[in-house]
Amino acid sequence: MTSTAHPAAVLVEGAYELAEGGRWVDGRYVYVDILSGRLFELRDDTGRATARQLARLDVPLGAVAPVSGRPDEWIAAAGTGIALLTADGALTWLDRPEDRTPVPSRMNDGVADPAGRFWAGSMAYDGTPGAGSLYRTDPDGTVVRVLDGLTITNGPAFTADGTTMYVADTAVGTVLRCRVDPVSGDLSAGPETFARLRDDEGSPDGMTVDDEGCLWIAMWGTGTVRRYHPDGRLLHTVIVPAPHPTSVCLHPGDDRLFVTTARYGVTSPTAASGAVLSVPVPASGTAACSWRGRL
């Protein structure tokens, strides 16, 4: 295992309380600031990275995925459920399952899988153990609870063939691995424990899978990003200049890792806390998958 402090460039300085959900979509980097309910895009095709706000909601915004065939429309893990978000900022709710939970809760991270389904997790505002769930939104708009008993659900992340899903339970320091039937979306095996982290190693947050099938994990609390082989071996640790990295996204062809970070919980934040960072790494990823809704 190697550990390196790659020179991290601050693309957007620390303006965000809880930046998260970074994805590469249609030639741009898209991310959210969860607690303020804002969606941003970052373009660097002009030679200078410029962030632009795409939407602002009156509820927390955990993550989005593009909707296939509908430019500038998104499926969103927002507030207490799953909604469609149009370019003008309007929400159409598909379901709000967290309205039916015993403690006040919100949606958290989410991603579309290669088969066109949208997966998103939830958590209680007060971190009640076991109050979080993982939901799957099928192309017909049905929202299904797939896993429960989690606490702070992060990820998920999928392999390129869509048959393996990784899910982090941040609060308990565990990364789970599930086998997914790519046709039905049902779990064919798992969850099994892929990695269990000690307190001094940080808490697993956002994740992504690279083009070699290795898992990258943002480690909240230790200012690091870890890369794991599919067999569970820790291959590499990247040190970043902020204590709370929250999500990771690999550029599809430029050997760059985009990292969002949080100001939340940082006593003396710097420009790198609550920021978007770019770090050179010897790996590439793929563009975000779309939700293939048939509504």
N, C-alpha and C positions, 0 to 999 in steps of 0.2 A: 504494500500500500504506500502511495506517495502522497505528500501533503505540500501544497504550493500556495503562495500568495501571489496569484497572477495580478498584473496591473489592471485594476478595475476602473473603468471610466464611468463617471456619473453623467448619465444622459439627461435625467430630469432630477433636479435637486429636491431636497426633503420637504415637499409640500403635502404629503399624504399621511394620514393617520394610520391607515392599514391598506396599503397597496397590495393587490393580490391578482390571481387568475390570469397571468400573462400568457398569451397565445399569439402565434404567427398566423395572420388571416389576410389573404389577398394582398400580399406584399407589404404588410404593415404589422406592427406589434400592437396588440390590443390588450388592455388591462383595466382593472377596476380599483376604486378606492371604496372598500366595503361599507364603512360606517356612514360615509357621506352619500352613498348611493350613486356615485358617478362612474361613467364609462369613458375611457380615453383611447385614442389611437396615437401611435408614435411612428412617424415616417422618417426615414433617413435616406431617401433616394435623392434628396437635393444636396447631400453632403453635409447637412446640418440637421441634427435630430430636433424635431418640433412636435410637442405634444398638443393635441386638440381634443377638447371635450366633445363627446358625441351625444351624451344624454346625462340627465340628472334626475333621479327618482326621489320620491318622498319616503322610501323604505330602503333598508340596507341592500346592497347589490353584491352577491357573492361571486358570481362568474357568469360569463355568457359563452355561447357558441353560435356561429353563423347558421342561418337557415338556408338550406340548399335552394338555389334558384330564385332567391329573393334578396338582392343586394341591399346592404345596410339594414337588414332585419335580423333579429337575434332571438334565440331562446335563452331565457335568463333564470338563474337561481336567485330569487329576490324575495325580500320580506319573509313571509311564511310559506312560500310555495314556488311554483314554476309558472312563468308567464312568457308570452310573446311580446317583444319590444320592437316597435317600429321606429323609423328614422326621426319622427317628430317627438319621440319620448313617451308615446302612449303604450300602456300595458293592457294586454288581454290575458286574463288568468286562465290557465288550464286546470290547476288545482292548487289548494293551499292546505296541504296535509298538516303542517305545523300549527294550524289553528286548532287542531284536534288533540294536541298533546297536553299533558297535565301541568307543564311548566312553560313560561314564556320562552319561545325559541325562535331561531331564524335559520334561513338557508345559508350555506357556506360555499365551498368550492364546488366546481362542476366542469364536465367536459363531454363532448360528443365522441362516440366510439366509431370505428371504421364502418360499422353496419348502419350508421345513421341514427342511433339512439342517443339520448342525452341522459347523463348520470350526474347526480348532485347530492351532496350530503347536507346534514343539518347539525345544529348544536343548541343547547340551552344557553341563554344569555349569562346565567350564573355558573355555567360549567357543571351542572348536575350530572354526576356519573351515570352513564348508560342512557341518557336522554336523547342522544343523537341517532340518526338513521341515515341510510343511503337509499336514494330513490332512482328509479329508471323511468324516463319518459319515452314511450314508444312512438313510432311515426303517426299513429292515429290520435295522439294527444293523451292517451291514458297514462296516468302516473301510478307507478307500482312501488311499494316499499320492498326493497330487496334484502336489506340487512337492518337490524336494530340492535340495541344494546351498546352502541358506540357512544363516545362522549363528545369529542370534537372531530368531526369527520372531514378529512382533507384528501387531496387528490380529487378523484381517482385518476389513474394513468393507465393507458392501454398499449399493448404491443401492436405492431403494425398489422398483424393478421386478426386482431380483435379477440383472440381466444384467451388472453391473459389480462387480468385487471389487478392493479395494485391500489390499495386504499390505506390511508394513514389514519390512525386514531392518535391525534397529537397529544392529548392529555395523558395517555398511558404509555407513550413512547413506543408504539407498535406499528409496523407496516404489515398489512395482510395481503395475501395473494389468493386470487380466485380464478378458477377456470370458467370461462363463459362460453355458452353455446352461441356461436355467431348468428345462427338462424333465429332462434327464439329469444335470445337475450337472457335466458335462465342460467343460473349458476350450476355448472355441471360438476364442480368439485370445489371444496373450500368453504369458508376461508381457512387458510393455513397461515401460520406466522412466518413471514419472510425475514423480518428483522425485528429485534427487540433492543431498544436503545437505553443505555444508562442515563441517569439525570445529567451527568457531566458531559455527555455527548450531544445534548440538545434534544429538541422535540421535533419529530418529522412533520413537515408542513406540506407545501405544494410539491408536486412531482411531475416528471416527464420521462419518457423512454426514448433513447437515442436510436440512430439507424443501425446500431449493432445489437440492439435489444437490451442494453444496460439501463438501469434505473438511476435517475438523478433526483436527489431529495434536498430541498431547502431545510436546513436545520435551525429552527427557531431557538434563540437563546445563546448560540455559540458562534455566530458569525461565520458559518461554514455551509458549504454545499457538498454532498457526498455522491459518489458514483459507485453503484453496486453491479457486479456481474449477475446474470440471471441465476447462478448457482448460490448466490448469497454472499459471495466474497466482496469485501470492501476494496475497491480498486484505487480510488483517488479521493482526496479531500481538497476542495478549493476554499481558500480563506477569503472572505469578503469584508469590506470595511464598515460593516453595520452589524449589530448584535442579533437583529431579528430579520433574516431573509425569509420571505414568505412564499414565493413561487419561482419556478425556473422554466425557461423556454429556450430551446436551442434553435438558432437560425437554420433554415433548411439547407443552406449551402455555403455559409461564410465562417464556420468554426467560431461562432460567438455564442456565449451564454448570456441571456437576458435574465436578470434577477430583480424582482421587486422586494422592497424592504418596508418595515414599519417604524413609525415614531412611537406607536402605542407601547407603553411600558418601558420606554427608554428615558432614563433620568436626565442625561445630558446629550440630547440628539445633535448630530452633525448633519452636514449636507447629504451624507450617504444614508441617513435614517429617514424612512418615508420617501424613498427615491426609486428610480429605475437605474440599474447598473448594467454595464456591458463588460463581459470578461472573456478574453480569448481562451479557448479550450480546444483540444484536439478531437472534436466530435461534432456531429451534425444531427439535426432532428428533421421533422417533417411538419408541414403546415397543419393547422388545426382541422379536424374533421368537422363536417356540417351535420346538423340535425335535418333528416330527410322527412319532414312532416308532410302528411297528406291531408291536412285540414282543408 
